[in-house]
Every structure is written in C-alpha cells, then in structure tokens.
C-alpha cells in the first residue's frame, strides 16, 4: 500500500474481495500492512474459473487488481450398475470408478483403503483395478467391493503405479449385503373324512 507520492504505508487496514463472491475463500478477512506497506492474503476455491481480486486499503479501493485462475484437480466418482454416482454401496456390489480432470496420459491403480479392516479390506489397500487416462478421464470395468468391507467407511484412491503418489480420493460407505429370502410354496394336504 502506497500513498500518492509512492511512500509505503505501514499499519494500514486492508481487505480483499473477489468478483466471484462466496465461491472463493479469502483469509484473513482483514490484515494490517507491515512497514513495507504489504499485507498477505490466501485465496482458495473449489470452483473452477477466473477470479478478479481487489484490495481495499483504509476504505479506499485500489485500482490495480489481480486475476487468478482456479482449475479443478483430479476427482473420482463411484458409479453403481445403473451408472449413477453413489456414496454408499452394499458389500459385494459391482461398481465402476470414474476419474476426471487427471493429467493427460496419467495411469496407475485404484485401491480401497480403510481403518481396522481385516482380510479382504487390508488397511494398506486392496487393489481393485488399474486405470489409464489418455485424455484425462477414465472409467474402470466393473469391480466388486469386498464383502469383508461391510459396515466400514472406506476410501477409494487413484494412486501412481509405484504407489508413491495419490492423485485423487473419494469416500465410500459399504453397507452389509442385502438379505434375500426364498419362499417356497407349501401345500397342506387335507385329510379325507
């Protein structure tokens, strides 16, 4: 922050706004300039697009603005047999894992992780499928959620082939498999008199 003569102004109150409003988070809400006339803000967003940021120093709008472009990172979605994105499935269900916004040509593995899981749901991760995103998106073939995961929250991860990088995660609740009952027709013979 400088005055009309170009002198740096310390100890002045500064706020920052985004032309996109509440979709961008700016912290802190207000800051005081240091002796060099500078104040720092962090701007985050979960919405892709371009934001124009403007500072207000001691109630005066600064004419210079800054433009920031937010891009979406990689995302994962779980799709049921009907192709609908879900956050909960029955143990033993077949699902497909879809990835979007991956780096073009990314490849690796899809793992299922969860705390305190025994055989079939190893805390180090159950390998569900491999993936390749030649155009930045992919959808796996149908994979089966292990029945041992029933009643547990799990995390589905897209990781690099060597397991050192996690590209994206999504949470999944695994419910016990649906019970089925088979009813057989029973005939009661009637005694003849």
N, C-alpha and C positions, 0 to 999 in steps of 0.2 A: 504494500500500500504506500503510495507516494502522494505528496501534496502537489499543487500546481507548479511549483518550482522544481519538482523532481526529488525533493528530500524524502527519505524513508521515514515512515511514521510508525513508531513502536507504541504498544499499549492501546491500540485501537480495536474495537469490537468488529468482527467480520462474520457474516453468514454467507451461505452458498445455497443456490437454488438450481433446480433442473427444470427445463421446459416440459419434461415428461411427468412432473409431479411425483406422486407417491410410488410409482413403479421403480424409482431409484432411491436408494438409501444413502443419505449423506451424514457422515459423522466426523466430528461432533456437530451438534446443532449450531453452535457458535464457537468462535475461537478468538483469542486475543493475539494481535500481531507481536512478533518478537522485535528486538531492537533493529533488525534489518527490514522491518515492515512486512514480514512474511507470516502467513498463517497456513497450516496444513489441514487438509480435509481428505477423507477417504470416501469414494463413491462406489457403490456396489449395486448390481441389479440382476434379477433373474429373468428379465425381459430383454430379448434381443432388439437392437435398434440403435439409433444415434441420439445422444442427449447433448443439448447445449447447456453449459453450466455458466452461471453468472454469480459474481460475488457482490455483496453489498457491504461497504465499509463505512462504519459510523453513520448508517442511514442513507448513504449515497450509493446509487447503483454504479458499478464500474462498467465502463463502456466496452472494455475488452472482454470477450467470452472465450470459453474453451469448449471444444467439441470432443466427445468421447463416444466410441462405437463399442457396443456390447455385442458379443456373439455367443450363441449357445454352445456349451460344451457337449460332449457325448452323453447320450441318455439311453437307458434300457427300459423296455416295457415287456410285461408278461402277457401273452395272449392265450385265451382258452381255445377249445376246439372249434368254437364258432368264430374265432378271430377277434373277439372282444378283449380289450385291455382290462386286466383284473389285478387286484392286490391281494387276493385270497383264493386259494385252490384247495381241493381235497388231496390228501396224500394218495399217491398212485395215479393222479391225473396226468394226462398228457398235455403239455403246453408248448408253445413256441416262444422264443426270446427274440425280440426285435431291437435292433440298435440303430440310432440316428445320430447325425452330426459327428461321426467319427472322422478322423483324418483319412483322406482317400488312400486306400490300399492297406489300412490297418488290418491286422489279423491277430488271433490269439485264441484264448479258451474262455468258456463260460463255466464258472464254478458256483457252487451253492455252499454257503458258509453259515454257521450258527453256533451260539454258545451252548456248551454242555451236551452236545449231541453225540450219541454213540455210533455203533456200526451203521454204515449207510449214510450217516449225516456227520461225518468227521469234521471237527472244528477247523481242521486245516483245509477243508474244502473237498466237495465231491465234484468230480469232473462231469459236467452234463453234455457239453458239446464243444466243438471248435467253431470259430467264426472267421469270416473274411469279408471285409467291407471295401470292395474295389471302387465303389462310387461314394463311400462314406456312410452307407446304410447296409443293413443285412437283416435276415430273418432265418433262424435256425430251422432245421427239420424238427418234427415233434420229439420232445424229450419227456421222460417220465419222472415226476417228483417222487423221490424215495418214500416209501411208507413209513420208514423209521423217523421221518421228519414231522410226523403228525403231532399237532398241538404245540409246535415250536415256531417262533418267528425266525425267519432266515433272511440272508442277504444273497442276492444273485449278483455276481460280479463278472464283468468282462475284463480279463487280465491279459497281459502280454504272454507270448508263448513261453518265455523263460520264467514267468510268474513274478517278475520284479516290479511291474507297473500295473496299477489298477486304472483302467480307462473310465469306467462308469459302474455305478451300483444302483440297485433298487431293492426295496424291502418287499418281502412276500410272507404272508401268514399262511401256514399249512394247517388245515383242519383235518380231523380224523376222517377217514374214508366213509362215504355214505353207507349206511347199513342197508342191506337188502333182505327182504323176507320172501320166501317162496311159499305160496299157499297151494296145497293140493286139494282137489275136490274129494270130499269124504262122503260116502254113501252109507247111510244106516239102514241095514235091512230090517224089514218089518216082519215079525213072526206071523205066520198064518194061524188063525184060530181053529 
